Amino acid sequence: MIQLNDRISGVVLAALGAVTVALAQQLPPIPGQQVGPSLLPSLIGSGLVVCGLLLMLRVARAKSDSQPPLAVFDRLDRRGLVCVLAIPAACVIYIVLADRLGFVLTATLILLLLQRTLRVQWLTAIVIAVVGALAFNSVFAGLLRVPLPGGILTTAFG
């Protein structure tokens, strides 16, 4: 079962990455900039292609399994369902809270909730959530100059 599911996932992941790279190349360059808007999507797409190929390679090296590709849904328990729904829930949380709380607080909350969903220990989850949110904020707001919601931290600290 794992092999066929992973084979399908690998093909889909590699195809998604290839489409991302192809579409990113169509983005127009920004005058006066050495790095254009196609860089980040191209890097992400390339990473998806590599991950898809590695997944397919892992399947090719593994033993064969005779279960149908969707047999995983026969065993989906409550915990598995919570993990599957955690990502869409995180997206909804971001949409609802980001403008009010700001990026840093919302991202910290989401990272903490996702890690606790995966049963990461509290201290580890808190450290990773705070460092991760601050790192993302530094990269996107600082280096890439992407406007992120400031929220209550901007209001409180100017």
Stockholm file with secondary structure:
# STOCKHOLM 1.0

chainA/1-158         MIQLNDRISGVVLAALGAVTVALAQQLPPIPGQQVGPSLLPSLIGSGLVVCGLLLMLRVARAKSDSQPPLAVFDRLDRRGLVCVLAIPAACVIYIVLADRLGFVLTATLILLLLQRTLRVQWLTAIVIAVVGALAFNSVFAGLLRVPLPGGILTTAFG
#=GR chainA/1-158 SS CHHHHHHHHHHHHHHHHHHHHHHHTTSCCCTTCSSCTTHHHHHHHHHHHHHHHHHHHHHHHSCCCCSCTTGGGGGCCHHHHHHHHHHHHHHHHHHHHHHHHCHHHHHHHHHHHHHHHTTCCHHHHHHHHHHHHHHHHIIIIIISCCCCCCHHHHHHHC
#=GC SS_cons         CHHHHHHHHHHHHHHHHHHHHHHHTTSCCCTTCSSCTTHHHHHHHHHHHHHHHHHHHHHHHSCCCCSCTTGGGGGCCHHHHHHHHHHHHHHHHHHHHHHHHCHHHHHHHHHHHHHHHTTCCHHHHHHHHHHHHHHHHIIIIIISCCCCCCHHHHHHHC
//
